[in-house]
């Protein structure tokens, strides 16, 4: 009897695992749908019919719609939405149900005025726009969690449910400078510094007579147009970040209790300029089982910049998670014919599993009323509907080979404190990270964005691009990584300040100058020094010579580097004299390379190519310029021609196009802006 029970349990476990594997080996195509805009049953029925005809298998529902479920305090209205969920289930369409904790309903603002945003000038702002609430306010969080509990319990076991969405664009919306925020900030500082002397030391309050004698004297780091010292601003932004993360973790915990079998996802626009916060804490926690973002490459078919920016968005949200990625919003708008499809295939190369169009219907009201979707204002499908229908049909042919699992041997270091500190520099930290990412885009090679303090650093090559803040933990991990055989490329504006935001009063790069075998002294302004350029260069233009090859670049500044044992491998050769600009130093079993300029492809390209060979880093598929590609497994390759010209792919032997059902012998050609997915025979 016991054996029988054991066999049954094993069978159940196996079938559950098989179901999970099947779920991950599926590509999702669908739309963001807003039935709360018009609860007309016939319209909803017709919309779902059109989705089914298009082959859609997912919709995202509910975001930005708290008061559609709780129109007044404690008065829930779920019955209308039950019918929507049931109809989606009958149609075989899975649902990402967003838990819309922002924006807060007007009734909640009225009940607790402290929730509303106070600007830096002290004015309380009426919530005319979305995200106009103080996410750290205790009463806001209490009601947000109450709403989370109600909606997640109601739909936890609904057969249509695929995942719960955890907030939306958490980094967007203004920061509040209210008195309640100030009091919470003081509490946060007390917990961090214990006493006032520690805080004064960290904030360097001896500067400009800003000493604080009691915690109650602490003000917020912004008053109208005037900002405080960098050290104070850095702590304040850490505080804001902690409050956002605290809220998100509370929502995740409630969802995981109520719906332990549901996936979790978010549109993680953490890097909005308004309220940029440290998303790495969520990403490395494993609690967000499907990282996600809005994929918006712009409307162009023929340019690559927007597509590259959107793909980098995936990388900077995914960090080192090995779970599939979901583009829970995907462009519609006025995208040129075939550009959405082109973007969909590009996203597959970065581990994406979902193309969920924003939006289903062109908006009929509100701030986005002229934003166009797949269905026109009168409910008639347009060309974008047909393009998504085509994507759904094509993805069905290839989905058993996806989502693609990245095999990165190159890491790109990112840190939230460095992003905040880099506001003082001409090039911000995340721009430098993206410049490094761009280097590998055209080389068809996987990379991972990493947070060094949280990472195992299992990479052959690690970039440290403009990592301004160098705390002891990060410095020690870098030191050990190189000592044990790793290779690092560090660029300018790195290791400039300590964890408090104060410039190192020691040799730069701070805490690591011996590892790199250099002394970075001051920096020079390129435009000024170009007044004595030997080549009569003007503005920010510079010439850099590496291994006898000269390339032109531009930079606002360059570092003055003095070797303390490092080999100088490149110079600036266009100024009054040669200035050392790239150095290489052996440290332990590894190598520390310093570039005294911000990360730029033209400077890093040749150096990277040499290191790929030297370190035995696996190269991407060999293709003509203008084609991006990935080897999905031993016998399958995905190609995308992102150029305006046909491109010939050179291979030997027989292959078969799974996408277009045709055989190839040896070379084949891909039309402009077209994908190809082949199986090598």
BELTADA-V640714 format. One record per backbone hydrogen bond with DSSP energy under -0.5 kcal/mol. CO is the residue of the C=O (numbers start at 0). NH is the residue of the N-H. E is the energy in kcal/mol with one decimal. If there is no record, write none. Layout:
<<CO;NH;E> <CO;NH;E>>
This chain:
<<0;4;-2.2> <1;5;-2.5> <2;6;-2.5> <3;7;-2.3> <4;8;-2.6> <5;9;-2.5> <6;10;-2.4> <7;11;-2.6> <8;12;-2.6> <9;13;-2.6> <10;14;-2.8> <11;15;-2.4> <12;16;-2.4> <13;17;-2.8> <14;18;-2.4> <15;19;-2.2> <16;20;-2.8> <17;21;-2.7> <18;22;-2.2> <19;23;-2.1> <20;24;-1.7> <22;25;-0.7> <27;354;-2.6> <28;56;-2.3> <28;57;-0.9> <29;356;-2.7> <30;32;-0.5> <30;59;-2.0> <31;359;-2.3> <32;61;-0.5> <33;36;-1.9> <34;37;-0.8> <39;43;-2.3> <40;44;-2.4> <41;45;-2.2> <42;46;-2.7> <43;47;-2.4> <44;48;-1.7> <45;49;-2.2> <46;50;-2.3> <47;51;-2.4> <48;52;-2.3> <49;53;-1.8> <50;55;-2.4> <51;54;-1.3> <56;93;-2.2> <57;30;-1.1> <58;60;-0.5> <58;95;-2.8> <59;32;-2.5> <60;97;-3.0> <61;64;-1.2> <64;67;-1.6> <64;68;-0.6> <65;68;-1.8> <65;69;-1.8> <68;76;-3.2> <71;74;-2.3> <73;75;-0.9> <74;70;-0.6> <74;71;-0.7> <77;81;-2.3> <78;82;-1.4> <79;83;-1.0> <80;84;-2.6> <81;85;-2.5> <82;86;-2.3> <83;87;-2.3> <84;88;-2.1> <85;89;-2.3> <86;90;-1.7> <87;92;-2.8> <88;91;-1.3> <91;93;-0.5> <93;58;-2.2> <94;96;-0.7> <94;161;-3.2> <94;162;-1.6> <95;60;-2.7> <95;97;-0.8> <96;164;-2.2> <97;99;-1.1> <98;100;-2.2> <98;166;-1.0> <101;63;-0.5> <104;107;-0.7> <104;108;-1.6> <105;109;-2.5> <106;110;-1.7> <107;111;-2.3> <111;114;-2.3> <112;115;-1.4> <114;133;-2.8> <116;118;-0.5> <116;124;-3.5> <117;176;-3.0> <118;121;-2.2> <119;223;-1.6> <122;118;-2.8> <125;127;-2.6> <128;131;-0.6> <131;116;-0.7> <132;134;-1.0> <133;136;-1.7> <136;140;-2.6> <137;141;-2.3> <138;142;-2.2> <139;143;-2.7> <140;144;-2.5> <141;145;-1.8> <142;146;-2.4> <143;147;-2.3> <144;148;-2.5> <145;149;-2.0> <146;150;-2.5> <147;151;-2.3> <148;152;-2.0> <149;153;-1.6> <150;154;-1.6> <151;155;-0.8> <154;157;-1.4> <157;160;-1.6> <159;94;-2.7> <161;262;-1.3> <162;96;-2.6> <163;264;-2.0> <164;98;-3.0> <164;166;-1.0> <166;266;-0.6> <168;171;-2.3> <170;274;-1.4> <177;181;-2.0> <178;182;-2.2> <179;183;-1.9> <180;184;-2.6> <181;185;-2.2> <182;186;-1.9> <183;187;-2.3> <184;188;-2.5> <185;189;-2.5> <186;190;-2.1> <187;191;-1.7> <188;192;-3.1> <189;193;-2.0> <192;194;-3.1> <194;198;-1.4> <195;199;-2.6> <196;200;-2.1> <197;201;-2.3> <198;202;-2.6> <199;203;-0.6> <199;204;-1.8> <200;203;-0.7> <203;206;-1.9> <204;209;-2.0> <205;208;-1.2> <206;209;-0.6> <213;216;-2.1> <214;217;-1.8> <220;227;-2.5> <222;225;-2.4> <225;222;-3.0> <228;232;-2.4> <229;233;-2.6> <230;234;-1.8> <231;235;-2.4> <232;236;-2.6> <233;237;-2.0> <234;238;-2.4> <235;239;-2.5> <236;240;-2.3> <237;241;-2.6> <238;242;-2.0> <239;243;-2.0> <240;244;-2.6> <241;245;-2.5> <242;246;-2.0> <243;247;-2.5> <244;248;-2.8> <245;249;-1.8> <246;250;-2.3> <247;251;-2.7> <248;252;-2.5> <249;253;-2.0> <250;254;-2.4> <251;255;-2.7> <252;256;-1.7> <253;257;-2.6> <254;258;-3.3> <258;261;-1.8> <262;163;-2.5> <263;289;-1.9> <264;165;-3.4> <265;267;-1.2> <266;168;-2.4> <266;268;-2.0> <267;269;-2.3> <268;170;-0.9> <268;271;-0.8> <269;276;-1.5> <271;275;-0.7> <276;278;-1.3> <277;280;-0.8> <278;281;-0.8> <278;282;-2.4> <279;283;-2.6> <280;284;-0.5> <281;284;-0.9> <281;285;-0.8> <281;287;-0.6> <286;288;-1.1> <289;265;-0.7> <290;325;-2.6> <291;267;-2.5> <292;294;-0.5> <292;328;-1.4> <293;295;-0.9> <294;330;-1.6> <298;335;-2.8> <303;307;-2.7> <304;308;-2.5> <305;309;-2.3> <306;310;-2.3> <307;311;-2.5> <308;312;-1.5> <309;313;-1.1> <310;314;-1.6> <311;315;-2.4> <312;316;-0.8> <313;316;-0.8> <313;317;-2.8> <314;318;-1.6> <317;320;-2.3> <324;352;-3.0> <325;292;-1.3> <325;327;-1.5> <326;355;-1.7> <328;294;-2.6> <329;357;-4.3> <331;334;-2.3> <335;338;-2.5> <335;339;-0.5> <337;341;-2.1> <338;342;-2.3> <339;343;-2.3> <340;344;-1.9> <341;345;-1.9> <342;346;-2.5> <343;347;-1.1> <344;348;-0.8> <345;348;-1.1> <346;349;-1.8> <346;351;-1.7> <347;350;-1.4> <347;403;-0.5> <350;324;-2.3> <352;27;-2.9> <353;326;-1.1> <354;29;-2.3> <354;356;-0.7> <355;329;-1.1> <356;31;-3.1> <356;358;-0.7> <357;331;-0.7> <358;373;-1.5> <359;373;-1.0> <359;374;-2.1> <365;368;-1.6> <367;370;-2.1> <370;362;-1.8> <371;332;-1.3> <373;381;-2.5> <373;384;-0.6> <374;361;-3.0> <375;378;-2.6> <379;375;-2.9> <381;384;-0.8> <381;385;-1.4> <382;386;-1.9> <383;387;-2.4> <384;388;-2.3> <385;389;-2.1> <386;390;-2.3> <387;391;-2.6> <388;392;-1.9> <389;393;-2.5> <390;394;-2.9> <391;395;-1.4> <392;396;-0.8> <393;396;-0.8> <393;397;-0.9> <394;397;-0.5> <394;398;-1.6> <397;400;-2.1> <398;401;-1.9> <403;405;-0.6> <408;459;-1.7> <408;460;-1.6> <409;447;-1.8> <410;412;-0.5> <410;462;-2.8> <411;449;-2.5> <414;418;-1.7> <415;419;-2.1> <416;420;-2.8> <417;421;-2.1> <419;422;-1.3> <420;423;-1.5> <421;424;-2.0> <425;427;-0.5> <427;430;-0.6> <427;431;-1.5> <428;432;-2.1> <429;433;-2.2> <430;434;-1.9> <431;435;-1.9> <432;436;-2.3> <433;437;-2.9> <434;438;-1.1> <435;439;-0.8> <436;439;-1.0> <436;440;-0.9> <437;440;-0.5> <437;441;-1.1> <439;444;-2.0> <440;443;-1.1> <442;619;-0.8> <445;408;-0.7> <447;411;-2.9> <449;413;-2.9> <449;451;-0.7> <450;453;-2.1> <450;454;-1.1> <451;454;-0.7> <456;458;-1.8> <459;486;-0.9> <460;410;-2.5> <461;488;-2.2> <462;412;-2.7> <463;465;-0.8> <463;490;-2.0> <465;467;-1.9> <466;494;-2.9> <467;469;-0.5> <467;495;-1.6> <467;496;-2.2> <468;470;-0.6> <470;474;-2.5> <471;475;-2.8> <472;476;-2.0> <473;477;-2.4> <474;478;-2.6> <475;479;-2.5> <476;480;-2.4> <477;481;-2.3> <478;482;-2.5> <479;483;-2.1> <480;485;-2.6> <481;484;-2.1> <481;589;-0.6> <482;588;-2.2> <485;590;-1.8> <486;461;-2.5> <487;489;-0.5> <487;592;-3.1> <488;463;-3.3> <489;594;-3.0> <490;493;-0.6> <494;509;-2.6> <495;503;-2.2> <496;469;-2.7> <497;500;-1.9> <501;497;-2.6> <507;519;-2.8> <508;511;-1.9> <508;512;-0.9> <511;515;-1.9> <512;516;-1.0> <512;517;-1.6> <516;563;-3.0> <516;565;-1.8> <518;520;-0.7> <518;561;-2.6> <519;507;-0.7> <521;559;-2.5> <523;525;-0.6> <523;557;-1.6> <524;528;-2.2> <525;529;-2.3> <527;530;-1.7> <528;531;-2.1> <529;532;-1.5> <532;535;-0.9> <537;540;-1.6> <539;554;-2.2> <541;552;-2.7> <542;572;-2.3> <542;573;-0.6> <543;545;-0.5> <543;550;-2.6> <544;570;-1.8> <545;548;-1.8> <547;549;-0.6> <548;545;-2.6> <550;543;-2.9> <552;541;-2.7> <555;525;-2.2> <557;523;-2.6> <558;560;-0.8> <559;520;-2.6> <561;518;-2.6> <566;568;-0.7> <566;583;-2.6> <568;546;-0.8> <569;580;-2.8> <569;581;-1.7> <570;544;-2.8> <570;572;-0.6> <571;578;-1.9> <573;533;-0.7> <573;534;-1.3> <574;533;-0.5> <578;571;-2.8> <579;560;-0.6> <580;595;-3.4> <581;568;-2.6> <581;569;-1.4> <582;593;-2.1> <583;566;-3.0> <584;591;-3.1> <586;589;-2.1> <589;586;-1.9> <590;487;-2.3> <590;592;-0.6> <591;584;-2.1> <592;489;-3.0> <593;582;-2.4> <593;595;-0.5> <594;491;-0.7> <595;558;-2.3> <596;491;-1.4> <599;602;-0.7> <599;603;-2.4> <600;604;-2.5> <602;606;-0.5> <603;607;-3.0> <604;608;-2.4> <605;609;-2.0> <606;610;-2.0> <607;611;-2.5> <608;612;-1.4> <609;613;-2.6> <610;614;-3.0> <611;615;-0.6> <611;616;-1.9> <612;615;-0.6> <620;622;-0.7> <623;626;-1.6> <625;641;-2.2> <625;642;-0.5> <627;639;-2.1> <629;631;-0.8> <629;637;-2.7> <632;635;-0.6> <634;679;-3.2> <635;631;-1.9> <635;632;-1.3> <636;677;-2.3> <637;629;-2.1> <638;675;-2.1> <639;627;-2.5> <639;641;-0.9> <640;672;-0.7> <642;672;-0.8> <646;648;-0.5> <646;669;-3.0> <647;649;-0.6> <648;650;-0.8> <648;667;-1.8> <652;665;-3.5> <653;680;-2.2> <654;663;-3.2> <655;657;-0.9> <655;678;-2.6> <656;660;-1.4> <656;661;-0.9> <661;656;-3.5> <663;654;-2.3> <667;648;-3.4> <669;646;-2.4> <670;673;-1.6> <673;640;-2.6> <675;638;-3.2> <676;657;-1.7> <676;658;-1.1> <677;636;-2.0> <678;655;-2.2>>
